Amino acid sequence: MLDQQKISLGRVRQAYRLTSNEVETVIQAMWPHAVFPVELWRRAHEAYWKDFADSNQTVYNRENPALPQPCLSDKRLHTYLFGCDIMDFFRKLSGNIHANALELGLKYILEETYDEIENIFPEEREFLFHSLKRLETEDFLDQYSPDSPLFEEPIFTIPASSYHFISHIFVDTILVNRDDTIRFLRNYPLHKEVKGITRALVESILKVISSENSFPEDPKVQTEQPAVEEAEDGRLVFRIPSTVWRGKPDHAVYEDMKDSYPLPVIAYVLFYWCGADKPETGHKTPVGRKTQLGRLFAEKEYSDPKSYRNQMNDLLKKADAYCIVKG
């Protein structure tokens, strides 16, 4: 049973109907103090996998992969790369332990991640574990004998792509501090109650925040809080206070918004609202402006300016999923 103060991002995503970009924003905003990337995988490893793997390593000299660990000193958690590390760990482990034990451990992870697991890559899971169990029960060396009924069949293997669904579910399996997450998403509507997040709980946590902020504050601080609501068409509406972006350099706007808004929203504000009235941008064309802003969002240097523009185009395309208005 999980610590009640921790909850999976899969359930958070479902409760608040978050997009992938919004989930990423939650992760980076609370990293590393309230984010636990491998806790579910560690629990499954200790309860279902480790003893089998240790025994088979001793008896059969099979590879016993180590569970990847994040570097807590990193400024951000690179979720895609770490998800690939987890997938590689799971793939190597599948060659070392019984398929039944592997399946039980994954089932534990899924049940602690989602309220319903029947629709979580059912075909991919069925194919993978059916293939692993087949490898355990059939002697495929018979295929090399002309007398074998399997002689004319293709050599049976498990494609590496059969494990890709592990990297796709990884972000949802990350645990976060439940109360900190509810506070961070205080301006998002709760769409659905899930295990660990009830409407009563959310209201009680937000009530405490409200009472703590009931004392007189600097009006400027109050106006800079992000306002999020839901439109009739289901899109999230972001009302951006002018104090956040008007008259500020690009890097200052980015720094002020990065912990409270999804990256596509920030890109939209910078490109459409902050360019026209700022002669210091040095770019009069949309192409040059996208290149400049792309450098602000890039996590690494590119030799080709087009790569920066492509990144901005992708962010602006994702911003179409929101309604972004001046507050």
C-alpha positions as CSV (number, residue, x, y, z in Angstrom):
1,M,0.0,0.0,0.0
2,L,1.3,3.4,-1.0
3,D,2.0,6.3,1.4
4,Q,-1.3,8.4,1.4
5,Q,0.8,11.5,0.8
6,K,1.9,10.2,-2.6
7,I,-0.1,9.7,-5.8
8,S,0.7,8.7,-9.3
9,L,0.6,11.2,-12.1
10,G,-1.7,8.8,-14.0
11,R,-4.4,9.5,-11.4
12,V,-3.5,13.2,-11.3
13,R,-3.8,13.4,-15.1
14,Q,-7.2,11.8,-15.0
15,A,-8.5,13.8,-12.1
16,Y,-7.6,17.2,-13.6
17,R,-7.7,16.1,-17.3
18,L,-4.2,17.3,-17.9
19,T,-2.4,17.3,-21.2
20,S,1.1,15.8,-21.5
21,N,2.6,19.3,-21.5
22,E,0.8,20.2,-18.3
23,V,1.9,16.9,-16.6
24,E,5.5,17.8,-17.6
25,T,5.0,21.3,-16.0
26,V,3.9,19.6,-12.8
27,I,7.0,17.4,-12.8
28,Q,9.5,20.1,-13.4
29,A,7.9,22.6,-11.0
30,M,8.1,20.1,-8.1
31,W,11.4,18.4,-9.0
32,P,13.1,17.0,-7.0
33,H,11.6,17.5,-3.6
34,A,8.1,16.2,-4.4
35,V,8.7,13.9,-7.3
36,F,9.5,10.1,-7.0
37,P,10.2,8.6,-10.4
38,V,11.1,5.1,-9.5
39,E,9.3,4.4,-6.3
40,L,6.6,2.2,-7.8
41,W,9.2,0.3,-9.9
42,R,11.4,-0.1,-6.8
43,R,8.4,-1.6,-4.8
44,A,7.6,-4.0,-7.7
45,H,11.2,-5.0,-8.0
46,E,11.5,-5.7,-4.3
47,A,8.2,-7.6,-4.0
48,Y,8.1,-9.5,-7.3
49,W,11.4,-9.5,-9.2
50,K,14.5,-9.1,-7.2
51,D,14.7,-12.5,-5.5
52,F,14.1,-14.3,-8.8
53,A,16.7,-12.2,-10.6
54,D,19.3,-12.7,-7.8
55,S,18.7,-16.5,-7.8
56,N,18.9,-16.9,-11.6
57,Q,22.1,-14.8,-11.7
58,T,23.7,-17.1,-9.1
59,V,22.5,-20.4,-10.6
60,Y,22.5,-19.6,-14.4
61,N,24.9,-16.6,-14.5
62,R,22.2,-14.5,-16.2
63,E,22.4,-10.8,-16.4
64,N,20.7,-9.1,-13.4
65,P,20.0,-5.5,-14.5
66,A,20.1,-2.7,-11.9
67,L,17.0,-0.4,-11.5
68,P,17.9,3.0,-12.9
69,Q,18.1,5.9,-10.4
70,P,17.6,9.6,-11.2
71,C,20.2,12.2,-10.4
72,L,18.6,14.4,-7.8
73,S,21.2,17.1,-8.4
74,D,20.0,17.6,-12.0
75,K,18.0,20.8,-12.5
76,R,15.2,18.9,-14.3
77,L,14.0,15.3,-14.7
78,H,14.4,14.3,-18.4
79,T,11.3,12.1,-18.4
80,Y,11.7,10.8,-22.0
81,L,15.3,9.6,-21.5
82,F,14.6,8.2,-18.1
83,G,11.5,6.4,-19.4
84,C,13.8,4.7,-22.0
85,D,16.1,3.6,-19.2
86,I,13.2,2.0,-17.4
87,M,12.1,0.3,-20.6
88,D,15.6,-1.1,-21.1
89,F,15.7,-2.3,-17.5
90,F,12.3,-4.1,-18.0
91,R,13.5,-5.7,-21.2
92,K,16.7,-7.0,-19.7
93,L,14.8,-8.2,-16.6
94,S,12.3,-10.2,-18.9
95,G,15.2,-12.4,-19.9
96,N,16.2,-13.2,-16.4
97,I,13.0,-14.0,-14.5
98,H,9.7,-16.0,-15.1
99,A,7.1,-14.2,-17.2
100,N,4.5,-14.7,-14.5
101,A,6.5,-12.9,-11.9
102,L,7.3,-10.1,-14.4
103,E,3.6,-9.8,-15.2
104,L,2.5,-9.6,-11.5
105,G,5.0,-6.8,-10.9
106,L,3.8,-4.8,-13.8
107,K,0.2,-5.4,-12.8
108,Y,1.0,-4.0,-9.3
109,I,2.5,-0.9,-10.9
110,L,-0.5,-0.3,-13.2
111,E,-3.0,-0.8,-10.4
112,E,-1.2,1.8,-8.3
113,T,-1.0,4.1,-11.3
114,Y,-4.6,4.0,-12.8
115,D,-8.1,3.4,-11.4
116,E,-8.8,1.1,-14.4
117,I,-6.0,-0.9,-16.1
118,E,-8.0,-2.9,-18.7
119,N,-7.5,-0.2,-21.4
120,I,-3.8,0.4,-20.7
121,F,-2.1,-1.1,-23.8
122,P,-4.0,-4.4,-23.5
123,E,-2.9,-5.8,-26.8
124,E,0.8,-4.9,-26.3
125,R,0.8,-6.5,-22.8
126,E,-1.0,-9.6,-24.0
127,F,1.4,-10.1,-26.9
128,L,4.5,-9.5,-24.8
129,F,3.7,-11.9,-22.0
130,H,2.2,-14.5,-24.3
131,S,5.5,-14.4,-26.2
132,L,7.6,-14.6,-23.0
133,K,5.6,-17.6,-21.7
134,R,6.0,-19.3,-25.1
135,L,9.7,-18.9,-24.9
136,E,9.7,-20.6,-21.5
137,T,7.6,-23.6,-22.5
138,E,8.7,-24.5,-26.1
139,D,12.1,-25.8,-27.2
140,F,12.9,-23.7,-30.2
141,L,16.1,-25.6,-30.9
142,D,13.7,-28.1,-32.5
143,Q,13.2,-25.6,-35.4
144,Y,16.7,-26.6,-36.6
145,S,15.7,-30.2,-37.0
146,P,14.2,-31.2,-40.4
147,D,11.9,-33.6,-38.7
148,S,10.3,-30.8,-36.5
149,P,6.9,-29.4,-37.5
150,L,8.4,-26.0,-36.7
151,F,11.1,-26.4,-39.3
152,E,9.4,-24.4,-42.0
153,E,8.3,-21.6,-39.6
154,P,10.3,-18.4,-39.1
155,I,12.6,-18.3,-36.1
156,F,10.5,-17.0,-33.2
157,T,11.8,-13.8,-31.6
158,I,10.3,-10.9,-29.6
159,P,10.7,-7.6,-31.3
160,A,12.3,-4.8,-29.3
161,S,9.3,-2.7,-30.1
162,S,7.2,-5.0,-28.0
163,Y,8.5,-3.2,-24.9
164,H,7.8,0.4,-26.1
165,F,4.6,0.7,-24.2
166,I,6.7,0.7,-21.0
167,S,8.3,4.0,-21.9
168,H,4.8,5.4,-22.8
169,I,3.4,4.6,-19.4
170,F,6.4,5.7,-17.4
171,V,5.5,9.3,-16.8
172,D,2.1,8.2,-15.4
173,T,3.8,5.8,-13.0
174,I,5.8,8.7,-11.4
175,L,4.7,9.4,-7.9
176,V,4.3,13.0,-6.6
177,N,3.4,14.5,-3.3
178,R,-0.4,14.6,-3.4
179,D,-1.0,17.8,-1.3
180,D,1.8,19.7,-3.1
181,T,0.3,18.8,-6.4
182,I,-3.2,19.8,-5.4
183,R,-1.8,23.2,-4.3
184,F,0.1,23.6,-7.5
185,L,-3.0,22.9,-9.6
186,R,-5.2,25.1,-7.4
187,N,-6.4,27.1,-10.5
188,Y,-7.3,23.9,-12.4
189,P,-10.9,22.5,-12.1
190,L,-11.2,19.0,-10.6
191,H,-13.0,17.0,-13.3
192,K,-13.2,13.6,-11.7
193,E,-12.6,12.0,-8.3
194,V,-10.0,9.3,-8.4
195,K,-8.5,7.1,-5.8
196,G,-6.5,9.4,-3.5
197,I,-8.1,12.7,-4.8
198,T,-11.6,13.5,-3.7
199,R,-13.5,16.7,-4.0
200,A,-13.6,17.0,-0.2
201,L,-9.9,16.6,0.0
202,V,-9.2,19.2,-2.6
203,E,-11.6,21.7,-1.0
204,S,-10.0,21.2,2.4
205,I,-6.5,21.8,1.1
206,L,-7.5,24.9,-0.9
207,K,-9.5,26.2,2.0
208,V,-6.2,26.3,4.0
209,I,-4.5,28.1,1.2
210,S,-7.3,30.6,1.1
211,S,-7.2,31.3,4.8
212,E,-3.4,31.7,4.7
213,N,-3.8,34.3,2.0
214,S,-6.7,36.1,3.6
215,F,-4.4,38.8,5.1
216,P,-3.7,42.0,3.1
217,E,-1.1,41.4,0.4
218,D,0.8,43.5,-2.1
219,P,-1.8,44.0,-4.9
220,K,0.9,43.4,-7.5
221,V,1.4,39.9,-6.1
222,Q,-2.3,39.1,-6.2
223,T,-2.6,40.1,-9.9
224,E,0.3,37.9,-10.9
225,Q,-1.4,34.7,-9.9
226,P,-2.4,32.6,-12.9
227,A,-6.1,32.3,-13.6
228,V,-7.3,29.1,-15.3
229,E,-10.9,28.2,-16.1
230,E,-12.7,25.9,-18.5
231,A,-14.5,27.2,-21.6
232,E,-17.8,25.8,-23.0
233,D,-15.9,23.8,-25.7
234,G,-13.8,22.1,-23.0
235,R,-10.6,24.0,-23.6
236,L,-8.7,25.6,-20.7
237,V,-8.7,29.4,-20.6
238,F,-5.6,31.1,-19.4
239,R,-6.0,34.7,-18.4
240,I,-2.5,36.2,-18.3
241,P,-2.1,39.4,-16.2
242,S,-0.3,42.2,-17.9
243,T,2.1,42.5,-15.0
244,V,3.5,39.1,-16.1
245,W,4.5,40.1,-19.6
246,R,4.1,43.8,-20.5
247,G,7.3,45.8,-21.0
248,K,9.6,42.9,-19.8
249,P,12.5,41.3,-21.6
250,D,11.9,37.9,-23.1
251,H,14.0,36.0,-20.5
252,A,12.2,37.8,-17.6
253,V,8.8,36.8,-19.0
254,Y,9.9,33.2,-19.4
255,E,11.3,33.0,-15.9
256,D,8.2,34.6,-14.4
257,M,5.8,32.2,-16.2
258,K,7.7,28.9,-16.3
259,D,6.6,27.6,-12.9
260,S,2.9,28.4,-13.4
261,Y,2.0,28.0,-17.1
262,P,2.5,25.3,-19.8
263,L,5.3,26.0,-22.2
264,P,2.9,26.4,-25.2
265,V,1.2,29.2,-23.3
266,I,4.5,31.0,-22.6
267,A,5.5,30.6,-26.3
268,Y,2.2,32.1,-27.4
269,V,2.5,35.1,-25.1
270,L,6.1,35.8,-26.1
271,F,5.5,35.5,-29.8
272,Y,2.1,37.2,-30.2
273,W,2.1,39.7,-27.4
274,C,5.7,40.6,-26.6
275,G,7.3,41.1,-30.0
276,A,5.6,44.1,-31.6
277,D,6.3,46.6,-28.9
278,K,9.8,45.7,-28.1
279,P,12.4,47.2,-30.5
280,E,15.2,45.4,-28.6
281,T,14.1,42.1,-30.1
282,G,16.2,43.0,-33.2
283,H,13.9,40.9,-35.5
284,K,11.2,42.4,-37.7
285,T,10.2,39.1,-39.4
286,P,8.3,36.2,-37.8
287,V,11.0,33.8,-38.9
288,G,13.7,35.7,-37.1
289,R,11.5,36.1,-34.0
290,K,10.8,32.4,-33.9
291,T,14.5,31.6,-34.1
292,Q,15.3,34.0,-31.2
293,L,12.5,32.6,-29.0
294,G,13.4,29.0,-29.9
295,R,16.8,29.6,-28.3
296,L,15.1,30.6,-25.1
297,F,13.1,27.3,-25.0
298,A,15.9,25.0,-26.3
299,E,17.5,22.6,-23.8
300,K,20.6,22.3,-26.0
301,E,22.4,24.2,-28.7
302,Y,21.5,23.6,-32.4
303,S,23.8,24.3,-35.3
304,D,20.8,24.9,-37.6
305,P,18.6,27.9,-36.9
306,K,15.7,26.0,-38.4
307,S,15.7,23.6,-35.4
308,Y,14.8,26.5,-33.1
309,R,12.0,27.6,-35.4
310,N,10.7,24.1,-35.5
311,Q,10.6,24.0,-31.8
312,M,8.6,27.3,-31.6
313,N,6.2,26.1,-34.4
314,D,5.5,22.9,-32.4
315,L,4.9,24.9,-29.2
316,L,2.6,27.4,-31.0
317,K,0.7,24.5,-32.6
318,K,0.1,23.0,-29.1
319,A,-1.0,26.4,-27.9
320,D,-4.1,26.0,-30.1
321,A,-5.5,23.6,-27.6
322,Y,-5.9,26.5,-25.1
323,C,-7.7,29.7,-25.1
324,I,-5.2,32.4,-24.1
325,V,-6.5,35.9,-23.2
326,K,-5.1,39.0,-21.6
327,G,-6.2,39.3,-18.0
